[in-house]
Each structure stands twice: as C-alpha cells, then as structure tokens.
Amino acid sequence: MQNCISAAANISKACWGEDGIHRKKRKPLRRSLGLKKDSPLKPTALTDNFAHVDEWIDEWFATTTSRSHVDRFIGPLAMIAGVADEDMFRVFDTTAAEVVLWGQRFPLKSLMDEITKLYPVAKAQGDKPQWDLLDDPGTDS
C-alpha cells in the first residue's frame, strides 16, 4: 500500500510539481497524458500524510484520549472494534478499498484506476520517436 501511495505521489509531483511553481509549465505534459483537472492523482493529502507520519504521531499523541491505535492494518474494518478512525494510522480497509489515516478516508480504488488508465497512455507517449526533439536547426550536421 505504501509503495502504491509513494508511486502516486511521484506521478503527482511529475505532473503538477510539489509547490505549484511548475503547475503551469507542466500543463502540456498533463494534456499529453489526458490528465484532467479533477484527477485523483492531483490531491496530495494522502501522500503528504504518509510522508510525514512522524509529525502526525506527535500531534496524535498530544490530542488522543484513548492512547489506543491501529497501524499498518490491512483487512475489513469490521475486524477492528473499539478504535476510532482518528486512532487509525495507515489502515487499508479491503471492504471499501479505502485508506484510513487519522480520521480521514481516502479512496485508493479511484487512485489505482487513474494509474491503470494512465499507464498505456504514458507508455505510448514514451514509445513515440523523439527525433524531432533532437534536431537543432541552428547547427550544421
């Protein structure tokens, strides 16, 4: 699960950038890949939360009342009793195909569907001859 989320984060960074500076410059790339403005790859809350789990743990510890938590669980949430969503870190609910992270739910299926749809398009773009990009009309060969 973490590898899938990290891969999605890397695709997002390549297509939108991390800080918004590159967003406009990368529009032709997104267009060539058929990525829409509402792509599930664009939001970074899930990937950022996974990357900064150490910071979240500090906040959780300071605010939790239960001191109970579930971390790195994969399975139906019905198997977990007595733990609030806010006390779940990096939990994958196989029934809903959602990641539960500190009270937030992230649909992993839509993210994976987008990557599955993107792969053949990106491969086709990568397989195109790029000779015209190598030609420099200002030099003699």
FIDREN-839497 format. One record per atom (N, C-alpha, C, CB): residue number from 0; atom name; x, y, z. Coordinates in steps of 0.1 Angstrom, whole numbers, padded with zeros to 4 digits. Atoms other than C-alpha are relative to their C-alpha. Glycine has a CB too. Example, Ala and Ser with C-alpha at 12.3 -4.5 7.8 and 13.67 -1.06 7.14 Angstrom:
0; N; 0009; -0012; 0000
0; CA; 0123; -0045; 0078
0; C; 0009; 0012; 0000
0; CB; -0010; 0000; 0012
1; N; -0009; -0011; 0000
1; CA; 0137; -0011; 0071
1; C; -0008; 0011; 0008
1; CB; 0004; 0005; -0014
This chain:
0; N; 0008; -0012; 0000
0; CA; 0000; 0000; 0000
0; C; 0009; 0013; 0000
0; CB; -0009; 0000; 0012
1; N; -0009; -0011; -0001
1; CA; 0028; 0024; 0009
1; C; 0007; 0003; -0013
1; CB; 0010; -0001; 0012
2; N; -0007; -0001; 0013
2; CA; 0046; 0017; -0023
2; C; -0009; 0006; -0011
2; CB; 0005; -0013; -0005
3; N; 0010; -0005; 0009
3; CA; 0014; 0024; -0043
3; C; -0002; 0015; 0002
3; CB; -0013; -0007; 0001
4; N; 0002; -0014; -0003
4; CA; 0009; 0057; -0025
4; C; 0012; 0008; -0003
4; CB; -0003; 0001; 0015
5; N; -0012; -0007; 0004
5; CA; 0045; 0067; -0030
5; C; 0001; 0002; -0015
5; CB; 0013; -0008; 0005
6; N; 0000; -0001; 0015
6; CA; 0043; 0059; -0067
6; C; -0010; 0011; -0005
6; CB; -0004; -0013; -0006
7; N; 0010; -0011; 0003
7; CA; 0011; 0081; -0069
7; C; 0006; 0013; 0003
7; CB; -0013; -0003; 0007
8; N; -0006; -0013; -0004
8; CA; 0030; 0109; -0051
8; C; 0010; 0004; -0011
8; CB; 0006; -0001; 0014
9; N; -0010; -0003; 0011
9; CA; 0058; 0107; -0077
9; C; -0006; 0004; -0013
9; CB; 0009; -0012; -0002
10; N; 0007; -0004; 0012
10; CA; 0034; 0108; -0106
10; C; -0006; 0014; 0002
10; CB; -0012; -0010; -0003
11; N; 0006; -0013; -0003
11; CA; 0016; 0138; -0090
11; C; 0011; 0011; -0001
11; CB; -0006; 0000; 0014
12; N; -0011; -0010; 0001
12; CA; 0050; 0156; -0085
12; C; 0004; 0003; -0014
12; CB; 0011; -0005; 0009
13; N; -0005; -0001; 0014
13; CA; 0060; 0149; -0121
13; C; -0010; 0009; -0008
13; CB; 0002; -0013; -0006
14; N; 0010; -0006; 0009
14; CA; 0027; 0162; -0135
14; C; -0005; 0014; 0005
14; CB; -0012; -0009; -0001
15; N; 0004; -0013; -0006
15; CA; 0019; 0191; -0111
15; C; 0011; 0008; 0007
15; CB; -0012; -0002; 0009
16; N; -0010; -0006; -0008
16; CA; 0050; 0198; -0091
16; C; -0004; 0000; 0015
16; CB; 0003; 0014; -0004
17; N; 0003; 0000; -0015
17; CA; 0052; 0200; -0053
17; C; -0005; 0013; 0005
17; CB; 0013; -0004; 0007
18; N; 0003; -0013; -0007
18; CA; 0049; 0237; -0047
18; C; -0008; 0009; -0009
18; CB; 0013; 0006; 0003
19; N; 0008; -0009; 0008
19; CA; 0027; 0250; -0075
19; C; 0007; 0008; -0010
19; CB; -0008; 0009; 0008
20; N; -0008; -0008; 0009
20; CA; 0055; 0267; -0093
20; C; 0000; -0006; -0014
20; CB; 0015; 0002; 0005
21; N; -0001; 0007; 0012
21; CA; 0057; 0241; -0120
21; C; -0013; -0004; -0007
21; CB; 0008; -0013; 0001
22; N; 0013; 0004; 0004
22; CA; 0020; 0236; -0124
22; C; -0003; 0005; -0014
22; CB; -0011; 0005; 0009
23; N; 0003; -0006; 0013
23; CA; 0016; 0259; -0154
23; C; 0009; -0006; -0011
23; CB; 0001; 0015; 0000
24; N; -0010; 0006; 0009
24; CA; 0048; 0246; -0171
24; C; -0003; -0014; -0004
24; CB; 0014; 0002; 0005
25; N; 0003; 0014; 0002
25; CA; 0036; 0210; -0168
25; C; -0013; -0003; -0006
25; CB; 0002; -0007; 0013
26; N; 0013; 0002; 0006
26; CA; 0002; 0216; -0184
26; C; 0001; -0008; -0013
26; CB; -0006; 0013; -0002
27; N; -0001; 0009; 0012
27; CA; 0014; 0202; -0218
27; C; 0002; -0015; 0003
27; CB; 0011; 0005; -0009
28; N; -0002; 0013; -0004
28; CA; 0026; 0171; -0201
28; C; -0013; -0007; 0005
28; CB; 0010; -0001; 0012
29; N; 0013; 0005; -0005
29; CA; -0008; 0166; -0183
29; C; -0009; -0002; -0012
29; CB; -0006; 0009; 0010
30; N; 0009; 0001; 0012
30; CA; -0026; 0173; -0216
30; C; 0004; -0012; -0008
30; CB; 0001; 0013; -0008
31; N; -0004; 0012; 0009
31; CA; -0005; 0147; -0235
31; C; -0003; -0013; 0007
31; CB; 0015; 0001; -0002
32; N; 0003; 0013; -0007
32; CA; -0013; 0121; -0208
32; C; -0015; -0001; 0002
32; CB; 0007; 0000; 0013
33; N; 0014; 0001; -0001
33; CA; -0050; 0130; -0208
33; C; -0005; 0002; 0015
33; CB; -0005; -0013; -0005
34; N; 0004; -0002; -0014
34; CA; -0050; 0140; -0171
34; C; -0009; 0013; 0001
34; CB; 0013; 0002; 0009
35; N; 0010; -0011; -0002
35; CA; -0080; 0162; -0161
35; C; 0003; 0008; 0013
35; CB; -0014; -0006; 0000
36; N; -0002; -0009; -0012
36; CA; -0081; 0190; -0135
36; C; -0005; -0008; 0013
36; CB; -0008; 0013; -0002
37; N; 0005; 0006; -0012
37; CA; -0101; 0167; -0112
37; C; 0006; -0014; 0002
37; CB; -0015; -0002; -0001
38; N; -0007; 0013; -0001
38; CA; -0076; 0137; -0115
38; C; 0002; -0003; 0015
38; CB; 0013; 0001; -0007
39; N; -0003; 0004; -0014
39; CA; -0074; 0117; -0082
39; C; 0015; 0000; 0003
39; CB; -0006; -0014; 0002
40; N; -0015; -0001; -0002
40; CA; -0036; 0120; -0087
40; C; 0004; 0013; 0005
40; CB; 0007; -0004; -0012
41; N; -0004; -0013; -0003
41; CA; -0036; 0157; -0081
41; C; 0000; 0003; 0015
41; CB; -0010; 0010; -0007
42; N; 0000; -0003; -0014
42; CA; -0046; 0160; -0044
42; C; 0012; -0007; 0007
42; CB; -0013; -0004; 0007
43; N; -0012; 0006; -0007
43; CA; -0016; 0153; -0021
43; C; -0002; -0003; 0015
43; CB; 0012; 0009; -0002
44; N; 0002; 0002; -0014
44; CA; -0032; 0150; 0013
44; C; 0004; -0014; 0005
44; CB; -0015; 0002; 0004
45; N; -0003; 0014; -0004
45; CA; -0029; 0112; 0014
45; C; 0015; -0002; -0001
45; CB; -0007; -0010; -0009
46; N; -0015; 0003; 0001
46; CA; 0007; 0111; 0001
46; C; 0008; 0009; 0010
46; CB; 0004; 0003; -0015
47; N; -0007; -0008; -0010
47; CA; 0018; 0140; 0023
47; C; -0001; -0005; 0014
47; CB; -0006; 0015; -0001
48; N; 0002; 0006; -0014
48; CA; 0003; 0124; 0054
48; C; 0009; -0012; 0002
48; CB; -0015; -0003; 0002
49; N; -0008; 0011; -0001
49; CA; 0021; 0092; 0046
49; C; 0015; 0004; 0002
49; CB; -0002; -0009; -0012
50; N; -0014; -0004; -0001
50; CA; 0054; 0110; 0041
50; C; 0004; 0007; 0013
50; CB; 0002; 0010; -0012
51; N; -0003; -0007; -0012
51; CA; 0051; 0130; 0073
51; C; -0007; -0007; 0012
51; CB; -0005; 0014; -0001
52; N; 0006; 0007; -0011
52; CA; 0038; 0103; 0096
52; C; 0006; 0003; 0013
52; CB; 0001; -0016; -0003
53; N; -0006; -0003; -0012
53; CA; 0063; 0112; 0122
53; C; -0005; 0013; 0007
53; CB; 0015; 0002; -0002
54; N; 0006; -0012; -0005
54; CA; 0048; 0147; 0126
54; C; -0014; -0003; 0005
54; CB; 0000; 0011; -0011
55; N; 0013; 0003; -0004
55; CA; 0013; 0133; 0128
55; C; -0001; -0008; 0013
55; CB; -0007; -0009; -0011
56; N; -0001; 0008; -0012
56; CA; 0023; 0109; 0155
56; C; 0001; 0009; 0012
56; CB; 0011; -0010; 0000
57; N; -0002; -0009; -0011
57; CA; 0034; 0138; 0177
57; C; -0014; 0007; 0003
57; CB; 0010; 0011; -0004
58; N; 0013; -0007; -0002
58; CA; 0000; 0156; 0171
58; C; -0010; -0010; 0006
58; CB; -0005; 0005; -0013
59; N; 0009; 0010; -0005
59; CA; -0019; 0124; 0177
59; C; 0002; -0002; 0015
59; CB; 0001; -0013; -0008
60; N; -0003; 0003; -0014
60; CA; -0002; 0117; 0210
60; C; -0004; 0011; 0009
60; CB; 0015; -0003; 0001
61; N; 0003; -0012; -0008
61; CA; -0008; 0152; 0222
61; C; -0016; 0002; 0001
61; CB; 0006; 0013; -0006
62; N; 0015; -0002; 0000
62; CA; -0046; 0150; 0214
62; C; -0008; -0012; 0003
62; CB; -0004; 0006; -0013
63; N; 0008; 0012; -0001
63; CA; -0057; 0114; 0217
63; C; -0004; -0001; 0015
63; CB; 0007; -0012; -0004
64; N; 0005; 0003; -0013
64; CA; -0078; 0104; 0247
64; C; 0001; -0015; 0003
64; CB; -0014; 0005; 0002
65; N; 0000; 0014; -0002
65; CA; -0076; 0067; 0242
65; C; 0013; -0007; 0002
65; CB; -0008; -0007; -0012
66; N; -0014; 0006; 0001
66; CA; -0039; 0060; 0237
66; C; 0000; -0013; -0007
66; CB; 0005; -0001; 0014
67; N; 0000; 0012; 0008
67; CA; -0050; 0031; 0216
67; C; 0001; 0003; -0014
67; CB; -0013; -0009; 0003
68; N; -0001; -0003; 0014
68; CA; -0042; 0029; 0180
68; C; 0001; -0013; -0008
68; CB; 0011; 0010; -0003
69; N; -0002; 0010; 0009
69; CA; -0041; 0007; 0150
69; C; 0009; 0005; -0012
69; CB; -0014; -0006; -0006
70; N; -0009; -0005; 0010
70; CA; -0013; 0010; 0125
70; C; 0004; -0012; -0009
70; CB; 0013; 0006; 0006
71; N; -0004; 0010; 0010
71; CA; -0004; -0009; 0093
71; C; -0009; -0012; 0000
71; CB; 0014; -0004; 0002
72; N; 0009; 0011; 0001
72; CA; -0035; -0030; 0092
72; C; -0006; 0000; -0014
72; CB; -0012; 0002; 0011
73; N; 0006; 0002; 0013
73; CA; -0049; -0045; 0060
73; C; -0011; -0010; 0002
73; CB; 0010; -0005; -0011
74; N; 0011; 0009; -0001
74; CA; -0083; -0061; 0061
74; C; -0013; 0008; 0002
74; CB; 0002; -0009; 0012
75; N; 0013; -0007; -0002
75; CA; -0120; -0053; 0067
75; C; 0000; 0008; 0014
75; CB; -0012; -0010; 0000
76; N; 0001; -0007; -0012
76; CA; -0126; -0026; 0093
76; C; -0009; -0006; 0010
76; CB; -0004; 0015; -0003
77; N; 0009; 0006; -0009
77; CA; -0153; -0047; 0108
77; C; 0008; -0009; 0010
77; CB; -0010; -0009; -0007
78; N; -0008; 0009; -0008
78; CA; -0124; -0068; 0123
78; C; 0006; 0008; 0012
78; CB; 0011; -0006; -0008
79; N; -0005; -0008; -0011
79; CA; -0114; -0038; 0145
79; C; -0012; 0006; 0008
79; CB; 0008; 0012; -0006
80; N; 0011; -0005; -0009
80; CA; -0135; -0029; 0175
80; C; 0006; 0009; 0010
80; CB; -0007; -0012; 0007
81; N; -0004; -0009; -0010
81; CA; -0133; 0000; 0198
81; C; 0011; 0010; -0003
81; CB; 0003; -0008; 0012
82; N; -0010; -0010; 0004
82; CA; -0109; 0022; 0179
82; C; -0006; 0009; -0010
82; CB; 0013; -0008; -0006
83; N; 0006; -0010; 0009
83; CA; -0120; 0054; 0164
83; C; 0009; 0002; -0012
83; CB; -0001; 0014; 0008
84; N; -0008; -0003; 0012
84; CA; -0109; 0064; 0129
84; C; 0012; 0009; 0003
84; CB; -0009; 0007; -0011
85; N; -0011; -0009; -0004
85; CA; -0088; 0092; 0145
85; C; 0012; -0007; 0006
85; CB; -0005; 0010; 0009
86; N; -0011; 0008; -0006
86; CA; -0067; 0065; 0161
86; C; 0005; -0011; -0009
86; CB; -0005; -0006; 0013
87; N; -0005; 0009; 0010
87; CA; -0060; 0046; 0129
87; C; 0010; 0007; -0009
87; CB; -0012; -0006; -0008
88; N; -0010; -0005; 0009
88; CA; -0028; 0052; 0110
88; C; 0003; -0011; -0011
88; CB; 0013; 0002; 0009
89; N; -0004; 0009; 0011
89; CA; -0021; 0037; 0076
89; C; -0007; -0013; 0000
89; CB; 0015; -0003; 0001
90; N; 0009; 0012; -0001
90; CA; -0050; 0013; 0077
90; C; -0007; -0001; -0014
90; CB; -0011; 0001; 0011
91; N; 0006; 0002; 0013
91; CA; -0063; -0002; 0044
91; C; -0013; -0009; 0002
91; CB; 0009; -0007; -0010
92; N; 0013; 0007; -0001
92; CA; -0100; -0012; 0045
92; C; -0002; -0007; -0013
92; CB; -0012; 0010; 0004
93; N; 0001; 0008; 0012
93; CA; -0102; -0040; 0020
93; C; -0015; -0001; -0005
93; CB; 0005; -0014; 0002
94; N; 0014; 0001; 0004
94; CA; -0140; -0039; 0020
94; C; -0004; 0013; -0009
94; CB; -0009; 0000; 0012
95; N; 0003; -0013; 0007
95; CA; -0142; -0002; 0009
95; C; 0011; 0004; -0010
95; CB; -0004; 0011; 0009
96; N; -0012; -0004; 0007
96; CA; -0108; -0001; -0008
96; C; 0004; 0015; 0003
96; CB; -0002; -0001; -0015
97; N; -0004; -0013; -0005
97; CA; -0100; 0030; 0013
97; C; 0011; -0001; 0010
97; CB; -0012; 0006; 0007
98; N; -0011; -0002; -0010
98; CA; -0070; 0041; 0033
98; C; -0006; 0009; 0011
98; CB; 0013; 0006; -0006
99; N; 0004; -0008; -0011
99; CA; -0079; 0054; 0068
99; C; 0012; 0005; 0007
99; CB; -0009; -0009; 0010
100; N; -0012; -0006; -0006
100; CA; -0054; 0078; 0082
100; C; -0005; 0012; 0009
100; CB; 0009; 0005; -0011
101; N; 0003; -0011; -0009
101; CA; -0061; 0099; 0113
101; C; -0014; 0006; -0002
101; CB; 0010; 0011; 0000
102; N; 0014; -0004; 0001
102; CA; -0099; 0101; 0108
102; C; -0004; 0004; -0014
102; CB; -0002; 0012; 0009
103; N; 0004; -0003; 0014
103; CA; -0097; 0108; 0071
103; C; 0000; -0013; -0008
103; CB; 0011; 0010; -0006
104; N; 0001; 0012; 0008
104; CA; -0107; 0082; 0045
104; C; 0004; 0005; -0015
104; CB; -0014; -0006; 0000
105; N; -0005; -0003; 0013
105; CA; -0090; 0082; 0011
105; C; -0003; -0012; -0009
105; CB; 0015; 0003; -0001
106; N; 0003; 0011; 0009
106; CA; -0104; 0061; -0018
106; C; 0012; -0004; -0009
106; CB; -0012; 0004; -0009
107; N; -0011; 0004; 0008
107; CA; -0075; 0041; -0031
107; C; -0004; -0006; -0013
107; CB; 0007; -0011; 0008
108; N; 0004; 0006; 0012
108; CA; -0095; 0024; -0058
108; C; 0000; 0011; -0012
108; CB; -0014; -0006; 0001
109; N; 0000; -0010; 0011
109; CA; -0100; 0057; -0078
109; C; 0014; 0004; -0003
109; CB; -0008; 0012; 0005
110; N; -0014; -0003; 0003
110; CA; -0063; 0064; -0075
110; C; 0006; -0011; -0008
110; CB; 0008; 0002; 0014
111; N; -0005; 0011; 0008
111; CA; -0054; 0030; -0088
111; C; -0006; -0001; -0014
111; CB; -0002; -0013; 0008
112; N; 0007; 0000; 0013
112; CA; -0080; 0032; -0116
112; C; 0007; 0011; -0009
112; CB; -0015; 0003; 0002
113; N; -0006; -0011; 0008
113; CA; -0064; 0065; -0127
113; C; 0014; -0004; -0005
113; CB; 0001; 0013; 0009
114; N; -0013; 0005; 0004
114; CA; -0029; 0050; -0127
114; C; -0001; -0011; -0011
114; CB; 0008; -0005; 0012
115; N; 0003; 0010; 0010
115; CA; -0042; 0020; -0146
115; C; -0003; 0005; -0014
115; CB; -0011; -0010; 0005
116; N; 0004; -0007; 0012
116; CA; -0057; 0043; -0172
116; C; 0011; 0008; -0006
116; CB; -0012; 0009; 0003
117; N; -0011; -0008; 0004
117; CA; -0026; 0064; -0173
117; C; 0011; -0008; -0007
117; CB; 0005; 0008; 0011
118; N; -0011; 0008; 0004
118; CA; -0001; 0037; -0179
118; C; 0001; -0002; -0015
118; CB; 0000; -0014; 0007
119; N; -0001; 0002; 0014
119; CA; -0009; 0028; -0215
119; C; 0002; 0013; -0008
119; CB; -0012; -0008; -0006
120; N; -0002; -0013; 0007
120; CA; -0011; 0064; -0225
120; C; 0014; 0005; 0002
120; CB; -0010; 0011; 0006
121; N; -0014; -0004; -0002
121; CA; 0023; 0072; -0209
121; C; 0009; -0008; -0008
121; CB; 0003; 0000; 0015
122; N; -0009; 0009; 0008
122; CA; 0038; 0042; -0225
122; C; 0000; 0003; -0015
122; CB; -0004; -0015; 0002
123; N; 0001; -0004; 0014
123; CA; 0025; 0052; -0259
123; C; 0008; 0013; -0003
123; CB; -0015; 0001; -0004
124; N; -0007; -0013; 0001
124; CA; 0039; 0087; -0254
124; C; 0015; -0003; 0000
124; CB; -0004; 0010; 0011
125; N; -0014; 0003; -0001
125; CA; 0072; 0073; -0244
125; C; 0006; -0008; -0012
125; CB; 0003; -0008; 0013
126; N; -0004; 0008; 0012
126; CA; 0073; 0049; -0274
126; C; 0001; 0008; -0013
126; CB; -0009; -0011; -0001
127; N; 0000; -0009; 0012
127; CA; 0069; 0078; -0299
127; C; 0015; 0004; -0003
127; CB; -0009; 0012; 0002
128; N; -0014; -0005; 0004
128; CA; 0101; 0087; -0318
128; C; 0001; 0014; 0004
128; CB; 0003; -0002; -0015
129; N; -0003; -0013; -0005
129; CA; 0116; 0118; -0303
129; C; 0011; 0007; -0008
129; CB; 0004; 0000; 0014
130; N; -0011; -0006; 0008
130; CA; 0140; 0126; -0332
130; C; -0002; 0015; -0002
130; CB; 0000; -0008; -0013
131; N; 0002; -0014; 0003
131; CA; 0124; 0159; -0339
131; C; 0005; 0009; 0012
131; CB; -0015; 0003; -0003
132; N; -0004; -0008; -0012
132; CA; 0133; 0170; -0303
132; C; 0016; 0001; 0000
132; CB; -0005; -0006; 0013
133; N; -0015; -0001; 0000
133; CA; 0170; 0162; -0310
133; C; 0006; 0008; -0011
133; CB; 0005; -0015; -0001
134; N; -0004; -0008; 0011
134; CA; 0172; 0181; -0342
134; C; 0001; 0015; 0004
134; CB; -0009; -0001; -0012
135; N; -0002; -0014; -0003
135; CA; 0187; 0216; -0338
135; C; 0002; 0007; -0013
135; CB; 0012; 0002; 0010
136; N; -0001; -0006; 0013
136; CA; 0180; 0237; -0369
136; C; 0011; 0010; 0000
136; CB; -0013; 0006; -0003
137; N; -0010; -0011; 0000
137; CA; 0207; 0262; -0358
137; C; 0014; -0006; -0002
137; CB; 0000; 0007; 0013
138; N; -0014; 0006; 0002
138; CA; 0237; 0237; -0363
138; C; 0001; -0007; -0013
138; CB; 0003; -0009; 0012
139; N; -0002; 0009; 0012
139; CA; 0252; 0220; -0393
139; C; 0004; -0013; 0005
139; CB; 0011; 0006; -0010
140; N; -0004; 0013; -0003
140; CA; 0255; 0183; -0392
140; C; 0009; -0006; -0010
140; CB; -0012; -0009; 0002
